[in-house]
Every structure is written in structure tokens, then in C-alpha cells.
């Protein structure tokens, strides 16, 4: 019976997975940065291993195999098909009879609605039934003031007067309560989505709180996340945990994912990576995209699970399919990655954010008719980012002003806005085509690319692949990423040209260098399936991860940053911790930075160990400052035991891999002191010199360190040599002559006379005022031993 048990378990898992995908929540336009979107249906997100089709620049894999696929790809496909066939045979073993029996049982057990009370108590409801000259196919509350549902047990109610209730009084009260909660929830969501002021959003959450108290599931999800992050409600981890537990009991994937996050980060509960993994898995089975992303990162980095590139690929590809399908021609919102550690270390360094004064200046000159300012502000408001919120209305106004002044770039972007359509600009292919033509005639690459899209898909013009190819080539030659992306898609699919994977790879690489998300997605698909390139799971995962990190949940990065700037470190660190779980390196380093400053939301004894954990994760993704921080933590014993050898290893990695001047300087110091490594003055000087060459900012501290090193070297040299023996071998008569002592006395006398005369002249020229005393210089404390400069 062992194989039957395993088979039954396998079937249960498959049914759970299918049910989770089918029951995915489709609420995607309501504050998606707070919670993840649910998975689309299976026909909307395809995740297959062979063949390709490009839609709007995106490669969606199909089951059909192209004629031009290489032999190694065919071998890979045949192996996959064999695996699938064997799995299907196993699943179909003795299952047909069981499934048929289950279907029969389901049909037999389908509930028959029975009337409760009334004039036909216990009799089955008759559907449809006739009441007030209207047929009803289900229970109704018409004709009753209390709103309680009823049905007739015969077709003609007026004739037979046979009826009964469809629900008990308790069920009726519960249904009306849920309807009331739904109305309150919709009111709150309407205010939340339509308002921009903080006071109005707080008012909206009061409605959501009331609906949540009435056990409305979606309201509880919104309120629980608001309590977790401190969004428009006072942050309360314990209350959010209780709501997440309640949601988890009801089977909410968002609640399961959030409860997994609490166990992973140890917020409000004792940290347990095992429980976190269980909740993340259930959340992913329910279709939660953030749970899939977290599992993808955990399998990629080997956190709490055995490292598995293929498992990471499965999770990341599923999320990337959704993100790519949500990308429009405008490229989506801009992800602003600001590292708090870099801001502190380099206060003058530009973070990418525009100051409010600078934005106001651009707005002023734009109103005065400056075309470049109008185009720049239009693009900022179209995409959002750099401290400017996305606003299509403002973008349209600025582009319209610049287009009226004859700017081709503004015309092209107006064409894009009309081509895509929005709440502000209605979709209109004819108007978009006019703007694209005007811009393309002026040689604008954005207009050329838009015109190519019109001919490729027949938007306002007949489909013409030759003209589409021509305009995409013109745009690509000028370096426009959309032109490069579409040109790569045409070569990939052989549309208008002979299929050429090498050319497709070339143009996708060019578009990816410009940061186009769909280019990363297409390259990931090619590396995942080995199409046109050698299959590389590692490369595919890194590319898919890049795509996933461009999802709408990335907006939480700016929300967390603003919370930190507003002085709410607790809210910021929780938001960064969730993003860190998703694999965002910038969130990992920022969470560690805030924890390093003793965040009050975490116990005082836990801040350094937790910070060390996230510095380690950020360092494994290549962040230099994080690698140096790891060295510092082991050097000083922050969150771990003092370990000079481990500190030396981290400094060396930062020096060799990222060429960090700070790491080189610290290595020089450790060689000088002999900490974690054998003392070597010569290697210390070498590392100090390397630090000075790596960064101009290191030249002054390196100069001081070399002066100190020179003194130490001189003292060490003097100690090692025997001065008495040296002087006994020196013959002064032979070196300076027989009368060398007279010469020396004369020189000393002249020097003394000169000094005395100079000091007498100085006293006569500047008489000292009465009562004035020379200031005693303060002595600086000696530098602490065994401490590398920071």
C-alpha cells in the first residue's frame, strides 16, 4: 500500500496547486505595492519549455517546436517529454476509476435547496418559479421587507401559495452583515483610490477597519498590512499578526505569505525558518506572487532550503511572466534604488532624487515656454520616479505644450500615450499614428519605433512587416531601446526576415543595456530554454530575478525610504525586511543599516546579529559596502565573536572582487599590526599604496599611515642594528679630515649665534602685552590600538 499512499499524496498536491491557481485573487489595481497580485489563469500565464511566440516584444513559450531549433535543444526537449510522459503514466495509474467514482459521488451529493418554514416547510425549492409575473432562477428577497431570501416550491406562487425560506434567520443576519461589510469596504476603497491627501487616506482606512471588524476578508488583508507597515494606521505588529493568523485560517494566500514573513524575520513571534517556509509554500500554492518570489530567492541563495537553481527558475519564471505581461510600451514605473549607507558615507553624492526646489524651477521655466523642460517634466510624470509621482494628466499637458512648439520627442510620446490609452488619454490608433508620423518624419527614433509598431500590428494601417522592419532598424541605429527590442523580436520569430537567433540575441542584449525590462525577460527565456545560446540556468535565474524586481511591489522601496526620511525607522525597517525577503539587495543593505543604528522594533541584543545576517545576504549579491561591513563586524565582534581571520577574508574579497580602497587600507592596517595574518611591514605599505591608487579620497589617510609606518620601520631598524659596533668602525679623521672637530664646532657656533640674534630681534619688534599667556595646546589622545580607520 506504500505506493498507493504516495500516489494519493501526489494527486492531492496536484489538486491543491490547480485549485490555488484557479482561485487566484484578481484584485491588481488597488495598492499593489502593499500586497502582491494574484496569478492569472493558466491560459494567461504560460510556463512551458519549448517553442516561442513574441507578443508586443515579449516571448511567450508555446508547446510547438520550430523547424530551426538546434539539435541540443531537441535533445533537451525529448528528455523533458520523456519525464512528462512517465509522470503522466504514474499519475494515470488506477486513477481513472477513482476520478469517475468521485464525479459520480459529487453529482449524487449535489445539495437540493429545501424550504424552511413558510407554507411548504421541508419541500424542495422549485426553480424557476413565477412571482409577480417574473421568473426567478434563484432565491429572492423581493416582496419581503426584512430582506430574507425565500423560494416557491411550485412553479406558480400566486396559484399555489407554496413557499419557504432559503436560509435560517441566523444565516440571513450573517449574509446581511457581510453585505453591509462589502458596502463599507467598497466605500473605503473608493476614497483610497481617488484621494491623494494623507487625511483622506486615513479616513478611508477607518472604513476598512470597520469592514475588517465585520470579518470582511479583503478588508482584513488591507488593514493587516497597514498595521504591519504603519501605513495610515499606527504600526502594531501584534495586531497585524493576529489578523494574519485569522486570514491564514480562512485560507488567504496573502495572510499565509505575511505570516511566513513574520516567522522569517522574527517580528512578533519567535523566529522559525521552518514555519516560514511552510507558510510561504502555502501562499505560493494559493497564487501569491510575492510568496513565489521569496521562494525563488531562497532556492537561489540556499536560505532554509537546499540550493536549487531549477526550483528557483520555476518560481522566478512564473512571477516574471506576470510582470512582463503587465509592461506597456512606456516601460512601466521606474524603480528608485537608494542605499542609505552610501548617502551617509557620501553626503554630496546624487541619490537620483530631484530636490523640490529643482522641480519647482523646472516647472517655472516650463510654464515660461522652455520646450526641453516641458519634455523632461512630461517624461518624469509619465514614468514616475526621482521623487515625482506618476501623473498621466500632467504628462499629457507638458507633452502637448512641447508638441505645439514643434518638438519631435513630445510628439512621439503623445503618440505612445494615444497608442496605449489610459484614464486620461483615450486609446486612439489614428491620432497616435499622426503623431508617430510627424515625429518619424523629423528623424525621431521614438516616433520611428512607434510607426514600426503600427505597421507590425496593423494599428491604424494595414500590416506591413517590411515597413515595420525598416522603421525599427532606423530607431535601433539611433540607440532607441524599443526599436532594438522589436527588431530582436522580429529576428527571433522570423517575421519579415529570416529567423536568426544570433541577431535576436544581439538586439536583445543591446536593449537590455538600455534597461528595457522585456529585453531582460526575452534573454532569460532564451537562456532558460537554450534557444540560440547554451542553456544556462544560473544566467536565466539572474535575468528573471531582474525582471521580477521591476514589479509593482518595487514601489515599496520609495515608501520605505520616505518613512526613514520622515523619522519613522520602525516602519521603514519592516518594509525593507519584507523586500529583503524578496531578494532586493538594496533592501537588505538598508535593513541592515537601520538595524545597525539600533532600531527599537527589535530587541537591543538582536540588532547586530540581524544586521549581520542582512549584510551577509547583501554582500553575497556583490555590494561592496556590505562586504566591508562583514569584515568590520568580525573585527570588532558585533553580533559575533571577534575573528580577525574572517575579517581579513572579507576585506580581501572586497579588495580583489570590488577593488575597494577602504578594504585595501584595512588590509594594510592588519598587516601592519599582524592581526589575523603574520605581521609584514612591506605588505602593509603595498596595500596602503594600492588604496591610494584606487581612490583619490584615500590619499591623505594613506600618507599619514605611511608616515607612521616609516617611523615604525626606522625604530625597528635601529633596534635590530648594534649602534656601538657601528660607531666603533667609523674613522672620523678618514671621513672628514684630521681637523673635523674644529669644523664642527665652528658650524655649531654659527648656528647658535644666528638663532640667538633672530630671537632677540623678534622680541624687540613684537613686545608681549601684559597679562597675556600663551595657550597650551590640547594633546590629542593616542590612536586606539587594534582598530582599523573607518
N, C-alpha and C positions, 0 to 999 in steps of 0.2 A: 504493500500500500504506500510505500515511500514515494514512488514516482507519481502516484495519483495526487498525493498531498502537494508535492512540488508543482504539479501541473495546475492544480486548483489555485494555489497561491499566485502562480504566474498569470492565470486568467484574471484573478481579482485585481492584480496590479494593473494589467492592461485595461480592464474596465474602469478602474479609478482614474487612470490617465485620460482615457477617452471622455469620461464624464467631466473631468476637470476642464478639458479643452472646450467641450461643448457648452459648459456652464460659465464660461469666462465673462466677466463683467465688462460691458462695452462703454462704460462712462469714462470717456477720454478727454473731454473738453472742460472739465471742471477741476481747476487747480491740480494739474497733473504733476506739478513739482512736489506736491505733498505725498501723493501715493502713486504707485505705478499703474500704467494702463493694463487692462486685461488683454489676453491673447485674442486675436481674431479667430474666426472659424478656420477649419483646416483648408478650405478652398481658397482662403485669402492669404495665408502664410504657408508657403511650400518649402519643405526642407528635404530635398532629395539629392541624390549623389551624382546624377549623370545628366548630360544634355543641358542646353541653356536656351533662354529666351530673354531678350532685353526689352524692358518696358520703361519708357521715359528715362533711359540711361541706366536702368537697374537690371542686373542679371538675375532672373529667377530660374532656378534649376528645374527642368522637366524630366520625365522618365525616358523620353526618346533619346537615342544616341545619334549624333551627327555622323555623316559619312567620313569626315576628315579627322576624326579623333585618332590620336596616336595609339600604337599597339599597347604601350604600357598602361594607358588609360582603359583600353578594352579589357586587359587582364585584371585590372583593379575592379572594373565593373562586374566581370564574370565571377570574381571571388565574392563580391558583395551579394550578387544574385544567388550564389550557392548558399551563402549564410542565410539570406532571407527565405529561400525555399525550404531549407532544413528547419528553420524556426517555424514556418507556416505548417510544415508537416507535423511538427511536435505539437503545435497548438491545436491542429485539427484532429488529433488522435482522440477518438472516442468522445469528441466534443459536440458533434452534430446532434446526436440523440439527446444529450443533456440540454443543449440550447433549445431544441424543439420542445422538449418537455417543459422548460422554463417558460417559453412563449405560451404554451397551452395553459399552464397554471396561471399566467398573468391574465389571459383572456377570461378564464373561469372566475378569477378573483376580482375582476374589474368592478368597482363599487356601484351599486344601484342606489340612487338617492331615494330615501324613504321620508315620507311626510311625517312631521312631528306635530302632534296636537291638531287643532283645527277640526274640520268635519270628516277628515279621512286619515286619522292617525294610524300610522303603520303601513299605509298603502304606498306603492311606488309612485314617484312623480311621473307625469306624462309629458314628454317633450316631442314636438312643440305643443303648447296649449294656447287656447284663444281666450283673451281677456280684453274687454273694451274695444272689440273689433281689431285687435292687434295680436299677432302670433309671437309667442315667447319661446326661445330655444333654450333658455336657462332660467334659473330662479330670478325673481324680480322683487323690488320693494315698491313698485307702483301700486297706488291705491292704499298705502299704509302711511300713517303719519310718523310712526316710530322708526321707519326705515328698516324694519326687519324683513329678511328675504323669505319668500313663500313660493309655492308652486301649486298647480292644479294636478289632480290625479286622473282626470279625464280630459279629453280634448277641449270640450266646450264648458268653460267655467260657468257662464251665465245660465246654461241649461241645467247642469248637474249640481252646481254649487259644492263641488268636492275639492277641498284644498287642505293644505297643511304647511307648517313652517319647514324651511330647508336647514335651519340651524337652531340650536338651543339659544336661550336668552344670553347665556354666558358667551357663547360663540359670537352672537350678534354684537354684544358690547365690545368684545375684543376686536372684531372687524371694524366697527365704527371708530374705535380708538386708533387703530392702525391707519385708517383713512385720514383721521384728523392729524396724526403724526406726519403722514405723507404730505398733507397740505402745508403744515408748518415747515417741513423740510424744503419743499419747493419754494416757499416764500423766502426762506433764508438763503437758498442757493441763488435765487434771482437777484437779491440785494448784493450778494457776494460777487457775482459775475458782472454786474452792471456798475458797481461802485469802484472808485479809485481811492477814496478817502479812508483813512485808518479808522475814524469814528464809525463810519457806515459799515465797514467790515466787522468791527467789534459788535455792532448791532446785529449783523447777520448771524454771527456765531451764538448770540443769545437765542435766536430762533432754533439753531441747530442743537444747542444744549437742551432746549425744551423737547425737541423731537427725539433726541438721544435718551432722555429720561423716560420716554414712552416706548423705548426698545426698538426704535427705527434703525435698521442695520446700517444704512449708508450714513445716517446722521452720526451714529456711534463711531464709524470709521473716521469721519471728518473731525469730530471732537477729540477722539483719542490721539490723533496725530497733532492736533493743535495743542493739546495738553503736553504732549511729548516734546514738541519744539518750542512751545511758548509763543505760538502764532495767534495773536489777537485774544488769547486767553493766558492767564497766569500759568507758568510752567509748573506741572505737577506730575512727576514721574510715577508716583504710586497710583494716582487716579487713572493715568493712561494705562498702566499695567493691568489694573482691574478691568478696564474696558476691553483691552486686547484679549484677556483671558475669556471674557464673555463672548467676544466675537469669534474666538477660536472654537469655543464650544458649539457655536452655531455654524461652523464650517467656513468662516470668512477667510479667503486667501490673504487678504491684506492684514487681518488680525494675526494670522499664523506667521506671516513674514515678520511683522513688527515684534511679536513675542520672541521669535528667534533672534532678532536683533538685540533685544533686552538681555537674553541669556548670553549672547556672544560678547556683549560689551560689559555685562555685569551691572547694569543700571536698574536699581530697584529690586534686583534678585541676585542670588549668588551665581557667579559666572559658571556656565556649563556649556562647553563647546559641543558636547554630545546632544544635549537638548536643543541647542541652537540648530544643529544640523538636521534634526528631526523636523522641527518647525519650518525651516527653510525648504525642506523637501516636500512637505505637505503644501506649503504655499506655492511652490513651483508646479506641483501636480494640479493645483487649482487654477493655474494660469497666470500667476502673478509674475510680471516681468522682472521686477527688482529681485525677487527670490531667485529666478533663473540667473540673473546677472551675478548675484552673490555666490551662487553655487559654481558658476563658471570661473570666477576668480579663485575660489577655494580649491577647485580641482587644478587650476593652472599653477597656483603657488604652493599647493600641498598643505593647506591650512585645515587641520582637523580631519583630513582625509588623505588617502594615498594619492600622490601626484599623478594625474592622468590627463594628458593632452587631448585625447579623443573625447573624454567626458566634458572637458572644458569647451571643446569645439562645439559639441552638441548644444550646450546651454547658450553659449555666446552667439552661435549662428541663429538660434531661434529668436533671440532678442534683436539681433541685427536686422533680421528680416522685417521685423515690425518697425524699427527705427527708419530703415531705408524706404519702406513703403509710405512713411509719413513725411518724407523730404520732398519739398516742392522745388520749382525752378529757382526760387530765391535762395535756396540752400539752407533754410531753417535758421534758428536763432544762433547767435554767436555765444560760444562757451568762454566765459571770462575766468581764467585761472590765475589767481593772485596768491602768492606764497607769503605768509605773514613773516616768516624768518627772513626772507630776502628784503622785505620792507624795513625791518628793524636794522639789519646789517648794512643796508644801502638806502638811507632815507631819501637820497636825491634821485634814486633810480625810478624811472617811469614805470608805474604798475599797469599802464594801459587804460586807466580810468581818466576821464576828462573832468577837470575841475568845473564846478558850477559857474564860476566867473568866465571861464573859457567858452562854455556852452552859450552863455548869455551874449558874449561878444560875437560869436558866430551867428547867433540869431539876429543880433542887431545889424551886422553887415549884410546878412541875407535879406532882411527887410529893406535895406537900402539899395538892393539890386545886385549884390555880388553873386554872380552865377555859380562860381566854384563853391562858395559857402552853401548855396541852396542845394547843389547836388550832394555835397558832403553830408549835410543835415538830413537830406532825403534818404540817403543810404543808411545812416545811423538809425533813423526811425523805422526804416523798412525791416532791417535785420535785428535791431536792438543791440545792446552791449555797450561797453565802455562807459557805463553809468547812465545810459539813455534807454528808457523803456521803449519796447516795440509799439509803434503807433502808426498804422497804415494811413489814417486820415492826414496826419502831419506830413508823412512821406509823400502822399499824393499831392498835397498843396505845394510843397517845395519843388518836386519834380515838374509840376505843371508850370510854375513860375520860370524855372530854368529852361524848360522846353519852349515856352513862348519867346524866350530870349535867343532861341536857336541852338541850344546846347544838345549835341547828339547823344551824350550819355544819359541825360534826363529823358529824352525821347525813348531811348531803348528801355529804360527802367519802367517808364509808363506802359510800354508795350508788354513787359513782363507782368505788371500788375493787372492789366486787362486780360492777358492770356490766362492767368491763374484764377482771377476773380477772388473777391473777399466780401466781407460785410460792408466795406466802404466802397470798393470798386466792383461793379457787376462784371461778370465774365462776358467778354465780347471779342470774338475772334477777328471780326472785321476792323474794329478800332485798333486792336493790338497789331494787326498786320500793317495798318497805315503807319503807326509809329515805328515799327521794325524797319519798314522800307525807307522811311525818311532817315533813320539813323544809319542803316546799312549803306545808303547812297552817299553818306558823308564819311564812310570808311570806319564806322564804329564797330568794334568786334562784338559788343553785346547785342547790337541790332542784327549783325550778320548771323550770330548764333540763334537768335530768336526767329529770324527768317528761315533758317535751316530747319528749326523745329516745326514751323508751319508747313513747309514742304514735306517733311518726313512723315507727319501725322495727318496731313490734309486739313489743317485748321484755317479755314477761310480761303484755301486754294486747293486745286487738285494735287494729289500725292505725286511728288516728283523726286525720286531718290537722287538723280544726277544733280539737280539744283541744291538739294539738301546737302549732299556731299561737298559741293562747291563752296557753299556758304560756311559750312563747318570748317573746311580747310582754311578759308580766309581768316576766320576767327581764331583758329588754333595757331596760325602763323604769327598772330599778334599776341599770343600767350594767354588768350581767354580760356579759363578752365572749362566752362560749359561746352565750348567748341571742341576742346580736346576730349572731354568725356564722351560726347555724342559721336565724334569721329572714331573713338575706340570701340563704341558700341556697334557702329556700322561694320567695322572690320571684324568684330567678334562674330556677328551674326551673318556676315556676308550680304548685307543689304546695300545694293547699289555698287558693291565692289566684291571682288573675290575674297572669300573668307581667309583671314590672315591673323592667327593668334599672336604672332610676334609684333605686328603693327598695333593690334589691340592692346597688348601689354605695354608697348611703348607709350601710347597716348593715355592709358590709364595711369601709368607712372607719372607722366607729366602733370595730369590733372590732380593727382594725389599730392604732388609737391606744392600745388596751389591750395591745398587743404580741402578739396572737394570731398564731402562725405561719401557720395556714391562711387567715387573713384576708389576709395579705400574698400568699400563694400565689394565692388567688382573684382578687385585684386584678391580680396580674401576668398571669394568664391573660386577664382582660378587656382589659387594655391591649395584650397581645401579639396578640390576635385582633381588636381593635377592636369588642368586644361591649359595647354600651351607652355607649361612650366613643370618642373619636377614637383610632385606633391610634397608639401611641407606643412605638417600640422601646426608646428610652432609658429611659422610665419602667418598662417591663416588665423590662428587664435589672436595673435597680436593685432592684426588688422581688424578682425571682428570686434575685439575689445575697444579699439579706437572708435569704431562706428557706434558701439553701444554707449560709450561715454558722451556721445553727442545727442543722446535722447533728451526729452523734455525735462527729465528729472535733474539734468545738469544745472537747471536754473537755481536749484537749491544752493549751489556754490556761492552765488551772489547774495542770496538771502542770508546765508551763514556769515559771509563777510560783513554785510551791513549790520547784522546783530553784534558782531565783535566790535565794529567801529562805534556802535551805539553804547558800548559798555556792558552788553549782556553776554558775558563769556560763557555762562552755563548753556544758554540757548544755542550759541554758536558751536560749542564743542559737541553737543548731541547731534546737531545737523552734520557736522564734519565726520563724526563717528559713523553715522549711517552711510554717508558717501564713501568713507574709508572701507567699510564692509563691501561696497560695490566695486572696489578696486581702484578708486581715484587716488593717484599718487599725491596730488596736491592736497586732497582732503586728509590723507594720512599724515603728511608733514604738518599741516595746520592743526590737526587734532593733537599731535604730539607737542607742538609749540605751545598751545594753550594749556595742556596738562603740565608742561614743564614750568608754567607760571603758577602752579598750584590752584587749579580750578576747584571751586568749592563744592561742585556737584559730586566730586569723587573724594573719598577719604584721603587724609593727608599722607598716610603711609602707602597709598596705592598710586599716587600720581606719577612718581618716577618709573615704577615697573610698567605701567600702562603706556607712558610716553615712550619708554624704551621699546616696547612692542611695536608701536606705530612708526617710530624712527627706523626700526629694522625693516618693516614692510616697505616704507618709502625708499630706503636705501637699496633694497633688492630690485626696485624699479629704476634705479640709476640716478637718484637725486643725490648730488654731491654733498650738500649741507647735512643731509640725514646720515650719510656715511661718516662724516667728521663728528657729528653728534654721538654716534655709536662709540667712536673712539674716546670722546670726552667722558661719556657715561662710564665706560670701563676704566678709564684713567682715574677718575675721581671716586668711583664706587657709587654712582647714582642709580638706584634701583637694582643694583647687582653688586657682587664683590669686586674690590679693586683687583684689576687684572691687566698689568702693563703689557703683557704679551699679546692679549686680544686687542687692546687699544692700538698697539703697534701694527697689528694686521689690518685693522680698519683704516688707519692712517695711510698705510702702504697701498691699500686698494684704492683709496681716494686719490692718492698721488699718481698711481700707474694708470688707472682707468679714466679718471676725470681731470688729471693734471692740476689738482688743486694746490694753490700756493700755500694755503693755511695748513694743509696736510703735510706738505714738504717742510714747512717751518717747524711743525710739531715733531716730525721725524728727526730733524736736525737737533732739536732740544733733547729728545730721548737718547740719541747717540751721544750727545754731549754729556748727559748725566748718567748714561748707562742704565736706563730704565727699560726693562723688557728686552734689552739687547745689550751686547757687550759694548762697553764704552769705547768710542772711537772718535777722536777729535777731527781726524781727516774726513771721515764720512759726514760728521756734523757740518763741517764747512761746506762740503759738497751739496748737502741738502739745503743749507741756507742760500747758497748761490743759485740753486735751481728755483727756490721760492722767489728770489729777486728777479730772475728771468721770466718766471711765469706770470707775475703781476707787478705792475709799477707801484701799487699800493704797499707792497711788501718790502720795498727798497729801504725805507727808513728803519723799520724794526730789524731788518736783516743787517744793516750797517751797525746798529747798536749791538746786536748779537755777535757779529764778527769782531767788534772791538773787545767785547768781553771775552770772546774765545781767544783772541790774540794775547790778552793779559794772562789768561789761564795757561795758554801754551808756553808763554815766556817763563812763568813761575815754575811750571812743570819742567821746563828745560833746565832752569837754573838749579832746581832741586836734584835733577839727575846728574849734573856735572859737578866735579870736585874743584871749587874755586881756588883753594890753597895750592893744589897741584898745578893749576893753570898759571897762577901768578908766579910760581917758582921757576917756570920755564921761560918767563918773559924777561929779556935783557933790554932795559930801557936805554942804556948807552948805545946799544947797537941800533935800536929803532929810531931814537930822537937825537942822538949825538951825545958827546961827553958832558955838555953843559945844559942838558934838557931841563934840570931843575930850576936854573935861573930864568929860562924862557917861560916856564910855567908860573913862577912867582910873579914875573912881570905882567903876564896876561891877567892873573887874578887881581893884582893891584889895580890895573887899569879898569877892570870890570867893577870893582868895588868903588873906585873913585867916581866913575860915571853914574852909578846908582845913587851914591850919596849926593852928588851935585844935582841930579834930576829931582830927588825928593825935597831938597832944600828950596829949589825954585818953585816946586808945586805948592809948598807950604806958604811961601811969600805971596804967590799970586792969588790963592783962594784961602782967606782967613776963615777958620771954623767959627760959626756962631756959638754964643754961649748957651749952654744947656742942651745942645744937640748931641745925641748919642747915636753911634752907628747901629743900624738894625742887625740883629743877629739872625742869620739865615736859618730857616727851619730845615732840620735834617729829615730827608725822606726815609721812610722805613725801608730796610733792605728787602729786596725781592724774595718772596717765599720760595723755599726750595721745593724741588719736585713738582713744579707747576708750569705747564707749557703756556705761553702767552696766548690769549684769545684774540 
